[in-house]
């Protein structure tokens, strides 16, 4: 879409976009190695309607807890696999180095070879997940072990994110890792046992953390044990005599006993549920255990993991250690068979697992796992056909493919799309993405109306060719920094031709920039790479990473290095108070707890229409300049009815702090209508004056018809539902607005609205009008920058099919020149070389800008990019 005075976006405005997240979210300490898998449908046409032939890359913007600034200066860039995507091509990317368990919003733009960037798709959100897990999660108690003796316990590390998870396990003395200390897990579900040994040397209680580090993240598990000589510490051997006296005589007998300190509790005995159950949210009950202060409730329903929650004895109603403990399920169980357990614990550690009780929830369970067929081993094609055996009750299949770069495909297909709607025979899908050379793995996850089934076993494959480079090893900076503008160094990787430097300072994102190996001083692929990007880091703690790449794709992330910049860091996140839930006013008061070091607060409010308020207030304006108590602001806008959410971002002279958690609210009233589904026109058109039809939306009272033909904008007109023939809110809406569309490719959309506001955009439909399209945009040459004369000559490159050019000039006074010249008048009638004209207009001193619009008998082409100048 083009507009005078603004930049020209050649790429389509709307990209179909889906965010997918792996099947398991781990309740772990947040680490900067969370991952998020994204996918979107590649654009196929430019804004002028012509087939897209110069797609270069995509920019992925993301924000923690809130939509990112898009377009903006902070993004990840992913090269397009082709300059001319086929219809329906899915593009995938994995975001890594995120905060696990945190909500992220993601938006995408497309960029052509000239650097033109499309508009952003509407941001969607998902929660970042870590890519490995460690079980058990509770404290592991080795019990009492004699000095000089030993005891072993086993942990299991599992790949939960796909790709390769490589890492190590470590623990301080008197514990040690005796096997499995290094692991390399390929593919979701891959596991390795890690054996930890307790070898006490003194009679004392020992406690330590086993640290599992992989792919830049760490998980810890607490281990404890008691070193003993002949008795546990705090225990004593008691010896006494029992004296029997009778008739003046006495006999004595010696008695002895060992007094011991407190021990972990025993196992719990489960009561219910068991067998067939009538509710999907049952009450779990078990007999209290005298020494237990906490209980871990572990529930697996038919989908696998469902609940892993620890409750205090008071929370489950058995703080006295007698009677029955009970807890209502905090999750809705899937139909089918499941099992549950309870693990007791106290200050001395965890007791044994209870025996399990099985139960069956009424209803149809999710489908079973699929069996994969191909591809496997070495494959000749980078777009292979994936095939697997159908599962009778499955209605959908998620195809998950990791090539050598990690995430590649995460797409769900119906049984019909995969050719196995009958639930029998073979399912198959041709790869929707071009796989990178090297080793990969793939899986299928079945699903039905009852939920998702288990993951299939993984199948590995190898694509011929040179794979992406391995991970880099980063060197410095690390620890406390003497400078806020450090030099970043890492060891060169032989096959890497480029490196992405990712730096997060105390404010979060700081830099996501890609440099060639030559720019980093390691073009030879050996030695040390070094960059001084001139970043001024905010005071406080930060972390950085490097991602390698070459023509085959991106390699894995390096491990992260942490640093601390001297000075006062930005303020911490704010805690929101109100509004929350249903609210009676459309202009509510927003209140939050003050943050001591914050001097400003940005209030971000999204109502049911999307963006509503983005305003920054000082502490004084919000009534909390002291940094204590409550801050509050009355809404500066009238909120639309329906659901919304709001956030606060703190800041000070040191920079911006993190986003607060979001708080949701619902404004009473009828919300704006949902999106419309458009029907026709689509494809090749027989008429240049088509009728536009779409399905009616019940709550819509008006529809905006937006049509872009090959010249760009053609119509932006709003019609009532009655005018569109669908005043009843049912059936089909239809309009013949009499627009004469220019030859060539175009696209159209509909936006619904009612008295509560505008709904979302419909998906776009593309069309092609027969005939010769208008010419493409011109490329400007001069004047640019500071100019020596106030009557300059304007020049630009000729466009082959253009017969006329509109010269539009704005000087410091605003409008100055809007004149159309023939190609002959500007000296480029041949359609080659340079066009130029000296219109003789005297420009006002100061800054200005100019553009050219091409045209021919078929109509006007798009606006050129603008060129700025400063007149003397």
C-alpha positions in Angstrom: 0.0 0.0 0.0 1.4 3.4 -0.9 0.7 6.9 0.4 2.0 10.3 -0.6 4.7 11.3 1.8 5.2 7.9 3.3 7.3 4.9 2.5 6.2 2.4 -0.1 5.6 -1.2 1.0 5.8 -3.4 -2.0 5.0 -6.6 -0.2 1.5 -7.7 0.8 0.0 -6.2 4.0 -1.3 -9.4 5.5 0.5 -12.6 6.2 -1.3 -15.7 7.5 0.4 -16.5 10.8 0.3 -19.3 13.4 2.3 -19.6 16.6 2.9 -23.1 17.8 4.4 -24.3 21.0 5.8 -27.7 22.0 3.5 -30.0 23.9 5.0 -29.6 27.4 5.5 -26.5 29.4 7.9 -27.0 32.3 7.4 -25.4 35.7 11.1 -24.4 36.0 13.0 -21.4 37.2 12.9 -19.0 34.2 16.0 -19.2 32.1 17.0 -17.5 28.9 16.9 -20.6 26.8 13.1 -20.8 26.3 12.0 -21.6 22.8 9.0 -20.6 20.7 8.2 -22.1 17.3 6.5 -19.8 14.8 5.2 -20.3 11.3 3.5 -18.2 8.7 2.3 -18.4 5.1 4.7 -16.8 2.6 3.5 -13.8 0.5 3.0 -14.3 -3.2 2.2 -10.9 -4.6 3.5 -7.4 -4.2 1.3 -4.5 -3.1 1.0 -3.5 -6.8 -0.6 -6.9 -7.5 2.3 -8.3 -9.5 3.7 -11.7 -8.6 6.4 -11.4 -5.9 9.8 -12.1 -7.5 12.2 -10.3 -5.1 11.4 -11.6 -1.6 14.6 -11.5 0.4 13.9 -12.2 4.0 11.5 -12.0 6.9 11.8 -9.9 10.1 10.4 -11.5 13.2 9.5 -9.0 16.0 8.7 -10.2 19.5 7.9 -8.7 22.9 7.8 -10.1 26.4 4.3 -10.0 27.7 3.1 -7.5 25.2 3.0 -6.9 21.4 6.4 -5.6 20.0 7.0 -2.4 18.2 6.6 -3.5 14.6 8.1 -2.4 12.3 11.0 -1.4 14.5 14.7 -1.6 15.1 14.9 -4.8 17.1 14.1 -8.0 15.2 15.4 -11.4 14.1 16.0 -11.7 10.4 15.4 -15.0 8.5 16.4 -15.4 4.8 13.6 -16.4 2.4 14.3 -19.8 0.8 13.0 -18.4 -2.5 12.4 -14.9 -4.0 9.1 -16.2 -5.5 7.2 -18.3 -2.9 4.6 -20.7 -4.1 1.0 -20.3 -2.9 0.5 -21.8 0.6 4.2 -22.1 1.3 4.7 -22.3 5.1 7.8 -20.6 6.6 9.0 -21.7 10.1 11.4 -20.1 12.6 12.4 -20.9 16.1 12.9 -18.1 18.6 15.4 -19.1 21.2 17.1 -17.5 24.2 13.7 -16.6 25.7 12.5 -16.5 29.3 10.9 -19.9 29.9 7.3 -19.9 31.1 6.9 -16.3 29.9 4.2 -15.0 27.5 5.7 -13.6 24.2 3.9 -11.7 21.4 5.3 -12.3 17.9 4.7 -10.4 14.6 6.3 -10.8 11.2 7.1 -8.6 8.2 8.5 -9.4 4.8 11.4 -7.6 3.1 12.3 -7.4 -0.5 15.7 -7.2 -2.1 15.6 -3.4 -2.1 15.0 -3.3 1.7 11.3 -2.4 1.4 9.4 -3.8 4.4 5.8 -4.9 4.5 3.3 -4.0 7.2 3.1 -6.2 10.2 0.7 -9.0 10.7 -1.4 -8.8 13.9 0.8 -10.1 16.8 -0.2 -13.4 18.3 1.1 -14.8 21.6 2.4 -18.1 23.1 4.4 -19.1 26.2 8.1 -19.9 25.7 9.1 -23.3 26.8 12.5 -24.7 27.8 13.8 -27.5 25.6 14.7 -30.1 28.2 13.4 -31.5 31.5 14.8 -33.3 34.5 13.0 -35.7 36.7 12.3 -36.2 39.5 11.6 -32.6 40.3 11.2 -32.9 44.1 14.2 -33.1 46.6 16.0 -36.4 46.3 17.0 -37.8 49.8 19.8 -40.4 49.8 18.9 -41.2 53.4 21.5 -42.2 56.0 24.8 -43.4 54.6 27.8 -44.5 56.7 31.0 -42.5 56.5 33.1 -44.2 53.8 30.1 -45.8 52.3 28.0 -44.6 49.3 24.5 -44.4 47.8 23.4 -43.7 44.3 20.2 -42.0 42.9 19.2 -41.6 39.3 17.9 -38.5 37.5 16.4 -38.6 33.9 17.2 -35.8 31.4 14.7 -35.6 28.5 14.6 -33.6 25.3 11.3 -31.7 25.2 12.0 -29.1 22.5 13.2 -31.1 19.5 16.5 -30.7 17.7 19.6 -31.6 19.7 20.0 -30.9 23.4 23.6 -31.1 24.5 24.8 -30.4 28.0 26.3 -31.5 31.3 25.4 -32.3 34.9 27.5 -31.3 37.9 27.2 -31.3 41.7 29.6 -30.4 44.5 31.1 -32.8 47.1 30.2 -34.9 49.0 28.0 -35.7 46.0 29.4 -36.6 42.5 28.1 -37.5 39.1 29.3 -41.0 38.4 27.6 -41.6 35.0 25.7 -39.6 32.4 27.5 -36.4 33.2 27.5 -35.4 29.5 24.4 -35.9 27.4 23.5 -35.4 23.7 19.8 -35.9 23.2 18.5 -35.9 19.6 14.8 -35.4 19.1 11.7 -34.9 21.3 11.5 -37.6 23.9 15.1 -38.7 23.9 16.3 -39.4 27.4 19.5 -40.1 29.4 20.0 -41.3 32.9 22.3 -39.3 35.2 23.6 -41.2 38.3 24.5 -39.1 41.3 26.5 -40.6 44.2 26.5 -39.6 47.9 29.9 -40.4 49.6 29.9 -38.8 53.1 33.2 -38.1 54.8 31.8 -36.5 58.0 28.8 -37.2 60.2 26.6 -34.4 59.1 23.6 -33.5 56.9 24.7 -32.6 53.4 22.6 -30.7 50.9 23.5 -29.5 47.4 22.1 -28.8 44.0 22.7 -30.9 41.0 22.9 -28.5 38.0 21.9 -29.6 34.6 23.1 -27.2 31.9 22.1 -27.4 28.2 21.6 -25.1 25.3 22.2 -22.0 27.5 19.7 -22.9 30.2 20.1 -24.5 33.6 17.8 -26.6 35.8 18.7 -27.5 39.4 17.5 -30.4 41.6 18.2 -30.5 45.3 19.8 -33.6 46.8 20.3 -34.3 50.5 21.8 -37.0 52.6 22.9 -37.8 56.1 26.5 -39.0 56.8 26.5 -41.2 59.9 29.1 -43.1 62.0 27.1 -45.6 64.1 24.1 -43.3 64.5 22.7 -40.3 62.8 23.7 -36.8 64.1 21.6 -35.7 66.9 20.9 -39.3 67.9 22.2 -40.9 71.1 22.5 -44.5 72.3 20.8 -44.9 75.6 21.8 -47.6 78.1 20.1 -48.3 81.4 19.5 -51.1 84.0 16.1 -52.5 84.9 16.2 -53.5 88.6 13.9 -56.1 90.0 13.8 -56.1 93.8 12.0 -58.7 96.0 12.3 -60.0 99.5 15.4 -57.9 100.1 17.2 -59.2 97.0 17.8 -57.4 93.6 18.5 -58.6 90.0 19.4 -56.2 87.2 19.0 -56.4 83.5 20.7 -54.0 81.0 18.5 -52.4 78.3 19.7 -50.2 75.4 18.1 -48.1 72.6 19.0 -45.6 69.8 17.3 -42.2 69.8 17.2 -40.7 66.3 16.4 -37.3 64.7 13.4 -36.8 62.5 13.2 -38.9 59.3 11.3 -38.3 56.0 7.6 -39.4 56.2 6.3 -42.8 55.0 4.2 -43.4 52.0 0.6 -42.2 51.7 -2.3 -44.6 51.1 -4.6 -43.4 48.3 -8.4 -43.5 48.7 -10.1 -42.0 45.6 -10.7 -41.6 42.7 -10.5 -45.2 41.4 -12.2 -47.0 38.6 -14.9 -45.3 36.5 -15.5 -41.7 37.6 -18.4 -39.5 36.8 -16.6 -36.2 36.6 -13.5 -34.9 34.8 -12.6 -32.7 37.8 -12.6 -35.3 40.6 -11.6 -34.8 44.3 -8.4 -36.7 45.1 -8.2 -38.0 48.6 -5.7 -40.1 50.6 -4.9 -40.9 54.2 -2.8 -38.4 56.1 0.8 -39.4 57.1 1.9 -38.3 60.6 5.3 -36.7 59.7 4.3 -35.3 56.3 4.1 -31.5 56.0 3.7 -31.5 52.2 2.2 -33.8 49.5 3.0 -33.9 45.8 -0.1 -34.8 43.8 0.9 -36.4 40.5 -1.9 -37.2 38.0 -1.5 -38.7 34.5 -4.7 -38.8 32.4 -5.1 -40.4 29.0 -3.0 -37.7 27.4 0.0 -38.3 29.7 1.1 -35.6 32.2 -1.8 -33.6 33.7 -1.0 -32.5 37.3 2.3 -32.2 39.2 1.4 -29.9 42.1 2.7 -29.8 45.7 0.3 -28.8 48.5 1.0 -28.2 52.2 -0.8 -30.4 54.6 -2.9 -27.5 55.7 -4.0 -26.9 52.0 -5.3 -30.4 51.7 -7.0 -30.3 55.1 -4.8 -32.7 57.2 -2.3 -30.5 59.0 -2.8 -32.6 62.1 -1.3 -35.6 60.4 -4.4 -37.7 60.9 -7.6 -38.3 59.0 -8.0 -37.8 55.3 -6.3 -35.3 52.9 -8.2 -34.1 49.8 -7.9 -31.7 46.9 -10.2 -31.0 44.0 -8.6 -31.4 40.6 -7.2 -28.1 39.3 -7.3 -29.4 35.7 -10.0 -31.0 33.5 -9.0 -34.6 32.8 -9.2 -36.0 29.3 -11.5 -39.0 28.7 -10.0 -42.4 29.0 -7.7 -44.2 31.5 -5.3 -42.5 33.8 -3.4 -43.0 37.1 -2.4 -41.0 40.1 0.1 -41.0 43.0 1.0 -38.9 46.1 4.6 -38.3 47.3 5.0 -37.2 51.0 7.7 -34.9 52.2 8.9 -32.8 55.2 12.0 -30.9 56.2 14.0 -34.1 56.2 13.2 -34.8 52.6 10.8 -36.8 50.4 9.2 -40.0 51.4 8.4 -42.9 49.0 5.8 -42.7 46.2 2.4 -44.1 47.1 1.1 -47.0 45.1 -0.8 -45.8 42.1 -4.6 -45.8 41.7 -6.1 -46.1 38.2 -9.2 -44.3 37.0 -11.3 -44.0 33.8 -13.0 -40.8 32.7 -16.1 -41.3 30.7 -16.0 -40.4 27.0 -14.0 -41.1 24.0 -10.2 -40.9 24.7 -7.8 -39.1 22.4 -6.3 -41.3 19.6 -3.2 -43.5 20.1 0.2 -42.7 18.7 0.9 -42.9 15.0 3.5 -45.2 13.4 5.9 -43.4 11.0 6.9 -44.8 7.6 9.2 -42.4 5.7 11.5 -40.5 5.2 14.2 -42.3 7.1 18.0 -42.4 6.6 19.6 -40.6 3.7 17.1 -38.8 1.5 17.6 -37.4 -2.0 15.0 -34.6 -1.8 15.0 -31.5 0.3 11.1 -31.5 0.0 10.3 -35.1 0.9 6.9 -36.7 1.3 6.2 -37.6 4.9 4.1 -40.7 5.4 2.7 -42.6 8.4 0.0 -45.2 9.2 -3.4 -43.8 9.9 -4.9 -44.0 13.4 -8.6 -44.9 13.4 -9.9 -42.3 15.8 -7.6 -39.5 14.7 -9.1 -36.5 12.9 -6.0 -34.4 12.8 -2.2 -34.9 12.7 0.5 -32.4 13.6 3.6 -32.9 11.5 6.7 -31.8 13.5 10.0 -31.7 11.5 13.4 -30.6 12.8 16.1 -30.4 10.2 19.7 -29.6 10.9 18.8 -26.0 11.9 16.3 -27.1 14.5 12.6 -26.2 14.0 11.4 -26.4 10.4 7.8 -27.6 10.2 5.0 -27.5 12.9 1.8 -27.9 10.9 -1.5 -29.6 11.7 -3.4 -31.4 8.9 -6.9 -32.9 8.9 -7.2 -36.6 8.0 -8.7 -35.5 4.7 -5.7 -33.3 3.9 -3.3 -36.1 4.6 -5.3 -38.5 2.5 -6.5 -40.8 5.4 -9.9 -39.4 6.4 -11.2 -43.0 6.7 -8.7 -43.7 9.6 -7.2 -46.6 7.7 -4.2 -47.0 5.3 -1.4 -44.5 4.9 -1.4 -40.7 5.5 1.1 -38.6 3.6 2.1 -34.9 3.1 4.7 -33.3 0.9 7.1 -31.1 2.8 5.8 -27.5 3.0 9.4 -26.3 3.6 12.8 -26.9 2.0 14.9 -28.8 4.5 18.4 -27.8 5.4 21.2 -30.2 4.6 22.3 -32.5 7.4 20.7 -34.7 10.1 17.1 -34.2 11.2 14.2 -35.9 12.8 10.4 -35.9 12.6 7.3 -36.9 14.6 3.5 -37.0 14.3 1.1 -36.1 17.1 -2.5 -37.4 16.7 -5.6 -35.6 17.9 -9.4 -35.6 17.9 -12.2 -33.8 19.5 -11.2 -35.5 22.8 -7.7 -33.9 22.7 -4.1 -34.7 21.6 -2.7 -38.2 21.7 0.9 -39.1 22.5 3.9 -38.2 20.3 5.0 -40.9 17.8 8.5 -42.3 18.1 10.9 -40.1 16.2 12.3 -41.0 12.8 15.7 -39.6 11.7 16.8 -38.6 8.3 19.9 -37.0 6.6 19.6 -34.5 3.7 22.5 -34.4 1.4 24.7 -31.3 1.3 26.7 -29.2 3.7 24.8 -28.6 7.0 24.6 -25.3 8.9 27.6 -24.6 11.1 27.9 -25.9 14.7 27.6 -23.6 17.7 30.2 -20.9 18.5 32.1 -20.7 21.8 31.9 -17.2 23.2 34.8 -15.7 25.2 34.1 -12.2 26.5 32.6 -10.0 28.0 31.7 -11.9 31.2 31.3 -10.8 34.8 31.7 -7.2 36.0 32.4 -4.9 33.1 34.6 -1.8 33.2 32.9 -0.3 30.1 29.3 0.0 29.0 30.4 -0.3 25.4 32.3 -3.6 25.4 34.0 -5.6 22.6 32.4 -9.0 22.1 34.7 -11.9 21.2 34.2 -15.6 20.4 36.0 -18.5 18.7 35.6 -18.7 15.0 33.7 -21.6 13.5 35.2 -23.0 10.3 32.0 -23.3 8.2 30.3 -20.1 9.4 30.0 -17.2 7.0 27.9 -15.0 9.3 27.2 -14.5 13.0 24.2 -13.1 14.7 25.2 -11.2 17.9 22.3 -11.2 20.4 22.7 -9.0 23.5 20.3 -8.5 26.3 21.2 -5.9 28.9 19.2 -5.2 32.1 16.4 -3.7 30.0 15.9 -6.9 28.1 16.6 -6.7 24.3 19.5 -4.5 23.3 20.9 -5.9 20.0 20.0 -8.5 17.5 22.4 -7.9 14.6 24.0 -10.2 12.0 27.6 -9.6 10.8 29.6 -11.4 8.2 32.6 -13.4 9.3 34.8 -10.8 7.6 33.1 -8.0 9.6 33.9 -9.9 12.8 37.5 -10.3 11.7 37.4 -14.0 11.3 36.7 -14.5 7.6 39.3 -17.3 7.5 37.1 -19.4 9.9 40.0 -19.7 12.4 41.1 -17.7 15.4 38.9 -15.2 17.3 36.0 -13.2 16.0 35.7 -9.7 17.6 33.1 -7.0 17.3 32.8 -3.5 19.0 29.3 -2.6 17.8 29.2 0.5 20.0 26.2 -0.6 22.0 25.7 1.4 25.2 24.5 -1.2 27.7 22.2 -0.2 30.5 23.5 -0.7 34.1 22.8 -4.0 35.7 22.9 -7.7 34.7 22.7 -8.9 31.2 23.6 -11.9 28.9 24.7 -12.4 25.3 24.8 -15.2 22.7 26.1 -15.8 19.2 24.3 -17.8 16.4 26.3 -19.1 13.5 25.0 -19.4 9.9 26.1 -20.1 6.4 24.3 -20.6 3.1 22.7 -23.8 4.4 21.0 -22.0 7.3 21.4 -21.1 10.9 23.4 -23.2 13.4 22.5 -23.7 17.1 22.8 -21.0 19.7 26.0 -20.7 21.7 25.9 -21.0 25.5 25.2 -17.6 27.0 27.7 -15.5 29.0 26.4 -13.2 31.7 27.8 -9.7 32.5 27.1 -6.8 34.9 27.4 -3.2 34.0 28.2 -0.8 36.9 25.6 1.7 37.9 22.0 1.8 38.9 19.9 -0.6 36.8 16.5 0.3 35.4 13.5 -0.3 37.8 11.9 -3.6 38.4 8.4 -4.6 37.0 5.3 -3.0 38.5 2.5 -5.0 40.1 -1.0 -4.2 38.7 -4.0 -3.7 41.0 -7.1 -2.7 39.0 -9.1 -2.9 36.7 -9.6 -6.6 36.5 -12.5 -8.8 35.5 -15.9 -7.3 34.7 -15.9 -3.5 34.9 -18.8 -1.1 35.0 -17.1 2.0 33.5 -15.7 2.5 30.0 -13.2 5.1 31.5 -11.8 3.1 34.4 -9.1 4.2 36.8 -5.9 2.1 36.3 -3.9 1.5 39.5 -0.7 -0.3 40.3 1.9 -0.5 43.1 4.7 2.1 42.9 8.2 0.9 42.2 10.8 2.7 44.3 13.3 3.6 41.5 10.8 4.3 38.8 10.4 7.9 37.6 8.0 7.1 34.7 5.3 4.6 33.9 4.0 3.7 30.4 0.3 2.6 30.5 -0.4 0.2 27.7 -4.1 -0.7 27.3 -5.7 -3.0 24.6 -9.4 -3.1 24.5 -11.5 -5.4 22.3 -10.5 -3.4 19.2 -6.8 -3.8 19.9 -4.5 -0.9 20.7 -6.2 1.8 22.8 -3.8 3.6 25.1 0.1 3.9 25.0 0.9 6.8 27.2 3.8 7.5 29.5 3.2 9.3 32.8 5.7 10.6 35.4 5.5 9.3 39.0 4.1 12.7 40.0 1.3 12.5 37.3 0.4 9.0 38.6 0.4 10.2 42.2 3.4 8.1 43.3 6.4 10.3 43.0 7.7 9.1 46.3 8.1 5.6 44.9 5.8 4.1 47.5 2.1 3.4 47.8 -0.2 3.2 44.8 0.0 4.9 41.4 -3.3 5.6 39.5 -4.5 7.2 36.3 -8.0 7.7 34.9 -8.4 6.2 31.4 -7.6 8.8 28.8 -9.8 7.0 26.2 -13.2 5.4 26.2 -12.8 1.6 26.0 -14.8 -0.5 23.6 -17.1 -3.1 25.1 -15.6 -6.6 25.3 -12.5 -8.2 26.6 -9.2 -6.4 27.0 -5.8 -6.4 28.8 -3.4 -3.8 30.2 0.2 -3.6 31.3 2.7 -1.1 32.9 6.3 -0.6 31.9 8.5 1.2 34.4 11.5 3.4 33.5 14.1 5.7 35.0 17.2 7.6 33.9 18.8 4.2 33.6 16.3 2.9 31.0 13.1 0.9 30.8 12.4 -1.9 33.2 10.5 -5.1 32.2 6.8 -5.3 31.3 4.4 -6.1 34.2 2.3 -9.2 34.0 -0.9 -8.4 32.0 -4.3 -8.0 33.7 -7.5 -8.8 31.8 -10.8 -7.0 32.0 -14.2 -7.1 30.3 -16.2 -3.9 29.6 -19.9 -4.4 29.6 -21.8 -4.1 26.4 -21.8 -5.6 22.9 -18.2 -6.0 21.5 -17.3 -5.2 17.9 -18.2 -7.9 15.4 -15.8 -10.8 14.4 -14.1 -11.0 11.0 -16.0 -11.6 7.8 -15.3 -14.5 5.5 -15.0 -13.2 1.9 -16.2 -15.3 -1.1 -15.6 -13.6 -4.5 -14.0 -12.3 -6.7 -10.9 -14.5 -6.7 -8.4 -15.6 -9.4 -8.7 -14.5 -13.0 -11.6 -12.1 -13.6 -13.8 -11.9 -16.7 -14.8 -8.4 -15.9 -13.0 -5.3 -14.6 -16.1 -4.2 -12.7 -16.8 -7.3 -10.5 -19.3 -7.9 -7.7 -17.8 -8.4 -4.3 -19.5 -11.0 -2.0 -18.8 -12.2 1.6 -20.7 -14.1 4.3 -22.8 -11.9 6.6 -21.7 -11.4 10.2 -24.6 -11.4 12.7 -23.5 -8.4 14.8 -22.1 -6.3 12.0 -24.1 -3.2 11.0 -21.5 -1.9 8.4 -18.7 -3.2 6.3 -15.7 -1.4 4.8 -14.7 -2.7 1.4 -11.0 -2.3 0.8 -9.8 -3.0 -2.8 -6.3 -2.7 -4.1 -5.9 -3.3 -7.8 -2.5 -3.3 -9.7 -2.2 0.5 -9.1 -2.4 0.1 -5.3 -5.3 1.7 -3.6 -8.6 1.6 -5.5 -11.4 1.8 -3.0 -11.9 2.2 0.8 -15.6 2.6 1.2 -17.9 1.7 4.0 -21.5 0.4 3.4 -24.3 -0.4 5.7 -25.3 -4.1 6.0 -28.6 -3.1 4.3 -26.7 -1.6 1.4 -24.8 -4.8 1.1 -28.0 -6.8 1.1 -27.4 -8.5 4.4 -29.2 -6.4 6.9 -30.6 -9.5 8.6 -27.0 -10.5 9.6 -27.4 -13.8 7.8 -26.7 -15.2 4.3 -24.5 -13.4 1.8 -23.5 -9.7 1.5 -23.0 -8.5 -2.1 -21.8 -5.2 -3.6 -21.3 -4.1 -7.2 -19.7 -0.7 -6.5 -18.9 0.0 -10.2 -15.2 0.1 -9.6 -13.2 -0.2 -12.9 -10.1 -2.2 -11.8 -6.8 -1.7 -13.6 -5.3 -4.7 -15.4 -3.0 -6.9 -13.4 -3.1 -8.5 -10.0 -4.9 -7.1 -6.9 -6.4 -8.1 -3.6 -9.4 -7.2 -1.4 -10.6 -7.3 2.2 -13.6 -6.5 4.3 -13.6 -5.0 7.8 -16.7 -5.4 9.9 -18.1 -2.8 12.4 -21.0 -1.9 14.6 -21.7 0.8 17.2 -19.1 -0.7 19.4 -16.3 -0.2 16.9 -14.4 -2.0 14.1 -13.8 -5.7 14.1 -10.7 -7.4 12.6 -9.7 -7.6 9.0 -10.9 -10.5 6.9 -8.4 -12.7 5.1 -7.5 -11.2 1.7 -8.5 -12.7 -1.6 -6.3 -12.1 -4.7 -7.6 -11.5 -8.3 -6.1 -10.8 -11.7 -7.7 -8.5 -14.3 -6.8 -9.3 -17.9 -4.7 -6.7 -19.8 -1.5 -4.8 -19.5 -0.9 -3.6 -16.0 0.2 -0.1 -15.1 4.0 0.5 -14.9 6.0 -0.3 -11.7 7.5 2.3 -9.4 10.3 4.7 -10.5 13.7 4.9 -8.7 14.7 8.5 -7.9 18.2 9.9 -8.5 18.5 13.6 -7.5 18.2 16.0 -5.8 19.0 14.6 -2.4 20.6 16.0 0.8 21.8 19.6 0.9 21.4 21.3 -2.5 23.1 24.4 -3.8 20.2 25.8 -5.8 16.6 26.6 -5.1 15.6 25.7 -8.7 17.1 22.1 -9.0 16.8 19.6 -11.8 14.8 16.5 -10.8 16.0 13.1 -12.2 15.0 9.5 -11.9 15.5 6.2 -13.8 13.2 5.6 -16.7 10.5 2.8 -16.4 10.0 0.8 -19.6 6.2 0.8 -19.8 5.7 4.3 -18.4 4.4 7.0 -20.8 3.8 9.7 -18.2 5.3 10.7 -14.8 3.7 12.8 -12.1 6.4 14.9 -10.3 5.3 15.7 -6.7 7.5 18.1 -4.7 6.9 19.3 -1.1 9.3 22.0 0.1 9.4 23.5 3.6 6.1 25.2 3.0 4.3 22.0 2.1 2.9 21.5 -1.4 5.0 23.1 -4.1 4.7 21.1 -7.4 2.2 18.5 -8.7 2.8 18.3 -12.4 2.4 15.4 -14.9 5.0 15.2 -17.8 5.1 12.8 -20.8 8.1 10.6 -21.1 9.2 12.7 -24.1 9.0 15.9 -22.0 11.4 14.4 -19.4 13.7 13.0 -22.0 13.1 9.3 -21.6 10.5 8.3 -24.3 12.5 5.2 -25.1 11.8 3.8 -21.6 15.5 3.5 -20.8 18.2 5.7 -19.2 17.4 8.7 -17.1 14.4 11.0 -17.0 15.0 14.7 -15.9 13.2 18.0 -15.7 14.0 21.4 -14.5 10.5 22.8 -13.7 11.8 26.2 -12.8 9.9 26.3 -9.5 11.6 28.2 -6.8 11.8 26.1 -3.6 11.5 27.6 -0.1 14.6 27.3 2.1 14.6 24.3 4.4 13.8 20.6 4.3 11.6 19.0 1.6 10.8 15.7 -0.1 9.8 14.6 -3.6 8.3 11.6 -5.3 7.4 10.3 -8.8 4.3 8.4 -9.9 4.4 6.4 -13.1 1.4 5.9 -15.4 0.4 4.6 -18.8 -2.8 3.8 -20.7 -3.6 1.1 -18.1 -3.5 3.5 -15.2 -1.2 4.8 -12.5 1.6 2.8 -11.0 2.7 2.9 -7.3 4.5 5.9 -5.7 8.3 5.9 -5.7 10.1 5.9 -2.5 10.5 9.5 -1.3 13.8 11.4 -1.5 14.6 14.2 1.0 16.5 17.5 0.3 17.4 20.7 2.1 17.2 23.9 0.0 19.6 26.8 0.8 
